[in-house]
Amino acid sequence: MTRLIVRHEVEDYQHWRTGYEKAKGLRDEMGVQDDEVFRSVDDGNDLTVTHDFASPDAAKAFVADPRLAAAMKELGVTGEPEIWIVDQP
């Protein structure tokens, strides 16, 4: 299993969350097998999101897909996200 970990801030968590839930079909289409969302205890607009994929290539394709960048912009992601792709040994 490969996990994509993304940390970013959003302008408004509720707006982001509503759009994130509506995009489930797109995540499924792009190979996301499971996902989780975490909010900072100090700042509810500071998010860490995980997505699980079958392979590193699938995770890299997800990150490179222009639909992801467009969705992040539309949902109010601010700044440059921090992204890690890791494999479970």
MIMIGU-71665 format. One record per residue (C-alpha): chain; x, y, z. Coordinates in nm, 4 decimals, always signed. Layout:
BEGIN
chain: A	c1: X	c2: Y	c3: Z
...
END
This chain:
BEGIN
chain: A	c1: +0.0000	c2: +0.0000	c3: +0.0000
chain: A	c1: +0.1146	c2: +0.3521	c3: -0.0795
chain: A	c1: -0.0033	c2: +0.6481	c3: +0.1244
chain: A	c1: -0.0142	c2: +1.0074	c3: +0.0079
chain: A	c1: -0.0015	c2: +1.2566	c3: +0.2948
chain: A	c1: -0.0934	c2: +1.6180	c3: +0.2259
chain: A	c1: -0.0869	c2: +1.9066	c3: +0.4697
chain: A	c1: -0.2372	c2: +2.2390	c3: +0.3744
chain: A	c1: -0.4414	c2: +2.5255	c3: +0.5083
chain: A	c1: -0.7849	c2: +2.6222	c3: +0.3852
chain: A	c1: -0.9778	c2: +2.9474	c3: +0.4029
chain: A	c1: -1.2892	c2: +2.7847	c3: +0.5503
chain: A	c1: -1.3037	c2: +2.4246	c3: +0.6697
chain: A	c1: -1.6807	c2: +2.3823	c3: +0.6204
chain: A	c1: -1.6606	c2: +2.5024	c3: +0.2599
chain: A	c1: -1.3618	c2: +2.2733	c3: +0.1976
chain: A	c1: -1.5281	c2: +1.9727	c3: +0.3632
chain: A	c1: -1.8497	c2: +2.0077	c3: +0.1626
chain: A	c1: -1.6545	c2: +2.0150	c3: -0.1632
chain: A	c1: -1.4268	c2: +1.7322	c3: -0.0518
chain: A	c1: -1.7260	c2: +1.5066	c3: +0.0150
chain: A	c1: -1.8785	c2: +1.5943	c3: -0.3247
chain: A	c1: -1.5507	c2: +1.4936	c3: -0.4940
chain: A	c1: -1.5566	c2: +1.1328	c3: -0.3669
chain: A	c1: -1.6410	c2: +1.0005	c3: -0.7127
chain: A	c1: -1.3428	c2: +1.1820	c3: -0.8601
chain: A	c1: -1.1120	c2: +1.0428	c3: -0.5896
chain: A	c1: -1.2432	c2: +0.6933	c3: -0.6623
chain: A	c1: -1.1859	c2: +0.7449	c3: -1.0349
chain: A	c1: -0.8303	c2: +0.8586	c3: -0.9628
chain: A	c1: -0.7453	c2: +0.5429	c3: -0.7682
chain: A	c1: -0.7947	c2: +0.6501	c3: -0.4073
chain: A	c1: -0.8706	c2: +0.3376	c3: -0.2062
chain: A	c1: -0.9178	c2: +0.5034	c3: +0.1326
chain: A	c1: -0.8832	c2: +0.8504	c3: +0.2820
chain: A	c1: -0.8798	c2: +1.0292	c3: +0.6163
chain: A	c1: -0.8947	c2: +1.3952	c3: +0.7154
chain: A	c1: -0.7337	c2: +1.5397	c3: +1.0266
chain: A	c1: -0.7628	c2: +1.8952	c3: +1.1646
chain: A	c1: -0.5045	c2: +2.0649	c3: +1.3801
chain: A	c1: -0.6193	c2: +2.1019	c3: +1.7407
chain: A	c1: -0.4862	c2: +2.4598	c3: +1.7346
chain: A	c1: -0.6226	c2: +2.5699	c3: +1.3957
chain: A	c1: -0.9254	c2: +2.3989	c3: +1.2401
chain: A	c1: -0.8279	c2: +2.5262	c3: +0.8950
chain: A	c1: -0.4889	c2: +2.3475	c3: +0.9095
chain: A	c1: -0.5559	c2: +2.0053	c3: +0.7563
chain: A	c1: -0.3663	c2: +1.6830	c3: +0.7047
chain: A	c1: -0.5286	c2: +1.4478	c3: +0.4544
chain: A	c1: -0.4236	c2: +1.0932	c3: +0.3694
chain: A	c1: -0.5106	c2: +0.8960	c3: +0.0568
chain: A	c1: -0.4212	c2: +0.5308	c3: +0.0051
chain: A	c1: -0.3279	c2: +0.3927	c3: -0.3374
chain: A	c1: -0.2295	c2: +0.0571	c3: -0.4851
chain: A	c1: +0.1120	c2: +0.1883	c3: -0.5961
chain: A	c1: +0.3495	c2: +0.4841	c3: -0.5865
chain: A	c1: +0.2765	c2: +0.5472	c3: -0.9551
chain: A	c1: -0.0954	c2: +0.5842	c3: -0.8816
chain: A	c1: -0.0228	c2: +0.8338	c3: -0.6022
chain: A	c1: +0.2143	c2: +1.0326	c3: -0.8243
chain: A	c1: -0.0445	c2: +1.0407	c3: -1.1048
chain: A	c1: -0.3030	c2: +1.1730	c3: -0.8578
chain: A	c1: -0.0718	c2: +1.4552	c3: -0.7480
chain: A	c1: +0.0105	c2: +1.5444	c3: -1.1104
chain: A	c1: -0.3516	c2: +1.5443	c3: -1.2312
chain: A	c1: -0.4643	c2: +1.8998	c3: -1.3156
chain: A	c1: -0.8092	c2: +1.8222	c3: -1.1754
chain: A	c1: -0.6558	c2: +1.8007	c3: -0.8285
chain: A	c1: -0.4970	c2: +2.1462	c3: -0.8525
chain: A	c1: -0.8251	c2: +2.2914	c3: -0.9816
chain: A	c1: -1.0244	c2: +2.1305	c3: -0.7001
chain: A	c1: -0.7815	c2: +2.2531	c3: -0.4355
chain: A	c1: -0.8070	c2: +2.6080	c3: -0.5673
chain: A	c1: -1.1869	c2: +2.5919	c3: -0.5837
chain: A	c1: -1.2100	c2: +2.4593	c3: -0.2278
chain: A	c1: -0.9982	c2: +2.7392	c3: -0.0833
chain: A	c1: -0.6628	c2: +2.5739	c3: -0.0222
chain: A	c1: -0.4152	c2: +2.8476	c3: +0.0592
chain: A	c1: -0.0418	c2: +2.8385	c3: +0.0054
chain: A	c1: +0.1620	c2: +2.5488	c3: -0.1225
chain: A	c1: +0.0651	c2: +2.2078	c3: +0.0209
chain: A	c1: +0.3256	c2: +1.9834	c3: +0.1807
chain: A	c1: +0.3151	c2: +1.6411	c3: +0.0128
chain: A	c1: +0.4719	c2: +1.3090	c3: +0.1078
chain: A	c1: +0.4332	c2: +0.9743	c3: -0.0675
chain: A	c1: +0.5276	c2: +0.6761	c3: +0.1475
chain: A	c1: +0.5090	c2: +0.2976	c3: +0.1221
chain: A	c1: +0.4129	c2: +0.0652	c3: +0.4032
chain: A	c1: +0.6891	c2: -0.1968	c3: +0.4458
END
